[in-house]
Amino acid sequence: MTPRPQIVPDAPLTSFERTVLAVCRFANENGAAKAAQRAYQRYVGGPFVRTVVERRLHMEGLDEARALSPPAGVLLCANHRTFFDQFIIAAALETNVAWMRRLYFPVRSNYFYETWGGFVVNAVVGGLVMYPPIFRDAKKSDWNKAALEEIAAFLGQKGAVVGMHPEGTRGKGPDPYELLPAQPGVGQIIMRARPTVLPVWINGLSNSFGHEIASRFRAGGDPIIIVIGKPVDFGTLLDGTPRPAQYKRVADHLRAEIARLGERERNLRPLLTDRRASP
């Protein structure tokens, strides 16, 4: 495993945050613990998630994703509407592609690292894969700098897959096809690590865990559609001077690719909904 960056001891974390961070760091940075996490995902968490969504799930672009042979890590970038987006994408992909061996999902800290409920969801569904945390509090920005360094290090490893949402937070508006602005952080990671960047669109989930479980046993219901694009070609964007404005240009280019997949999903949805409603 890649050594973690220098930790900033004076960053003002609460005792709960420090405890959860220490547990999740061990789960993701210790070689034996990471192997155990992967086994848990493969034989417990992943099968559970797939059982919940399999009747509603439709995937586009899987054959192309299966054919990839990335030289290093893969940055899996998707739109963000629910807490479960990356869980579903990873569970759907893991039995179909050979390049997904170690998963890391950077996540906003305010739920997964600051509440017992978030910690339990991270542990039970993902085996603590939601790591490293990104803190909202500006006083904790040194931790975020360390997290960016760590994400870039993960992406230098063949078999590593990092799942991120370029929007940075969930879109809560009424239109699922209206993306929030892309954040420059994802552009910074791309320029630094130069990973294979795979755009993904997902739609059809709610934010209610209970609703998704119940939908498993109901006829009909909204289909969950995942559209996987081809690796993003950034052209000369990655040759620009590394600075915030250039990071934003890279992030905006990625956002446009994800939005294009959203239009494909928008066209598919009526066809699949009609098919599911047919007797």
N, C-alpha and C positions, 0 to 999 in steps of 0.2 A: 504494500500500500504506500501511496505517496505521503511523506510527512506533512502534517498540517502546518500552516503558516504560524508565525509568532502570534501568540494570543496577547491581547492588550489587558493586563491585569486590573487597570484602573477604570475600565469601562463600567458604568453604573448599572449593573444587572441586579435584579432581586435574587434572593436566595433560591426561590422556586425556579426562576429562569436559569440560574447557574446549575442547579441540579438536573433539570431536564436537558440542558445543553450538554452536560458531562455524559449523561446516559446515551444521548443520541450520537455524540461524537465517538464514543466507544463503539457503538453499533455500526458506525459507518467508516471508521478509520482503523480499527483493529482487523487484521486479516481473517482470523478465525471467526470473529463476530460477524464480519461482512458475509462470509461464506454461509454461516448459520442463517443470517437474514435472507440470503438468496434462496436457501432451501425452504424457509418459511413462506416466502412469496410464491415459490413454485408449487408447493404442495398444500398450502393452507390458504393464504390470502388471495392468490390469483384464482384458484378454482372457485373459491367462495364468490368473488366478484363476477366471474364469468357465469356462474350459475344464476346469479341475480339478473344479469342483463342479456343472456344469450337469446332469449325469445324475441327480444326487441332490437337486437343489434344488427346493423348493416355496415359493412366496411367497403370502401372504395380505395384502390391503389395498393392493396396488400401484396399483389404479385410483384410490383416494382420494389416495394420495401423489402420483400423477402430476397430479392436478387442483389441487394446492396452488399458491398464488402468494404466497409469504411476502414481507412488506414489507422485511424485513432478513434477518439470518442465521438459520440453523436449528441447533438443538441436538438432535443425534441421540443418544438415550439408550437403551442396551440393557443387558440382563443380561450377566454376564461369567463364562464357563466356560473359554474357551480363549484362547490368544494371537492367534487368527486371527479372532475375532468381527467386529471392525469392518472388517477387510480384506474379508471376505465380504459384509457388509452394503453397504459402499460400492460394491464391484464389481457387486453385483446391482442397485443403484439407479441407477448413473451413466448407463447407456444408456436409462433409462426416465423420468427426471425432468429438467426443464429448470432447476430451481433449484439444482442442485449444480454449482458452478463452481470453487470453491476449497476444498480439504479440509484440515482440521487435526485431528489426533488426539492430545490430551494423553495422556501415558503415564508410568507409573512408570519412574524412571530406572535402576533396578537392573539391568535387562537391556539395554534399547535404548541407554542412554547410558554404561554402565559395562563393556560387554563387546564384543569384536570381532564375535562372532556376532550380537548384537542390532543392531549398527550395519549389518552386511551385510544382514540381513533387512529392516530399515527401508529401506535403499537399493534393494535388488533388487526387493522386492515393492511397496513404497509410494512409491519415489522420495523418501525422507526425509520423508514426511508425518507421521510420529509425532513431533509437536511441539506445544507446548513440554513439556519434561520436568517431572515432579513428583518431588521428592527425598524419600526416607524419613527421612534424617538430619535431626534437629531443628536441627543447626548450619547447615543449608542452607535454613532456612525462608524467608529473605529472597528466595531465588530463586523459591520457591513463591508468595509474595505478588506478585512481578513477573509470574509466569505467569498468575495469576488476572486481573490487570489486562489482560494481553495477550489472553487468551481473550475477555474482555468486549469488548475493542476489535474483535476479529475478528467477533464476533456482531453488531456494529453495521453490518456491511457486507452489502448485498444480494448474494446468490450465495455467501456463505461458509457452510460446513457444518462444525460442530465435533462430533466424535464422542466421547462420554464414557460411562463406566460409573458410575452412581450408587453402586454398592457399593464402588468404589475399588480393589478387588483381586479376583482370581479366586476364585470359589467352588470349593473342592476337596472338598467332602463328597460322599457317594454319591448324594444326591438332587439332580438338576439343577434341580428346581423349588423348592428351598429357597434363597431369596435371603439374602445377607448384609445387615446393616444399611446403610441409605443414609448416605452421608457428607454433612456440612453444606456442603462446598465447592461441590457442584453447585447447592445451594439458593442459596448466595451469588451464584454466577454468574447464575442465573436472575433473582433479584431485582434485580441490578445491570443486566444487559443487556436484560431483557424480550424474549428471542428467541421465535420459534416453537419449541416443544418437542415433538419427535416421539418417542413411546415405541416401542421395538422389542423383540421377543423372538426369540432365535435358539437353536436346539438341534440336535444331531446331529453336531457336530464333535468331533474328538479334539485333543489337544495335540501330536500327532506329524505333522510335515510329511510325512515319508515315508509314513505311513499314509494321509494324505489323497491323496497322489499315486497310491498303489497302488489306492485305492478307485475312482479314475477308470476303471480298466480291469477292475474286477470286477463281475460281475452281482450284483444285489441290494444289500445293504448298507443301513445306516441312512440314511433320508432326512435331508437338512438342511432344516429348516423355519424360515422367517422370517415372523413375523407383525408387520405394521406397524399401529400404532394411529392414531387421530385425534389432532390436536394437543391437548395437555393443557390443560384449563381449570383454573386454580388458584383461581378465584373471588376471594375477598377475601384469600387468603393473601399475595399480593404487596403488599397495602396495609399489612401489619404493619411494625413497627419493625425495621429491618435490624440483626439481632444473631444470635449463634450459635443460640439456641433457635428463632428464626423460620426461619433457614436450614434447620435440621433438619426443621421441619414441612413446608416446601416439598419437601425431598428425600424425606421419607416419603410424601407425596402422590404424587410421581412414581413411587416404588418400587411403590406399590399399583397404579398403572396398568400398570406393566410386568408385575407378577405376574398381573394379570388377563389379559394377553395370553398369559402362560405357560399358564394354564388352557385357553385356546383351542388352543394348540399341543398340550397334553397330550391333548385330545380328538381332534385331527386325526391324531396319530402312529400309532395302531393302524390306522386306515383306510389311510393311505399306505403303511405297512409291509406290510400284507396285499396291497395292489395291486402293490407292487414284487416281492413274493415269488411272485405268480401267474405261470404260464408264458405 
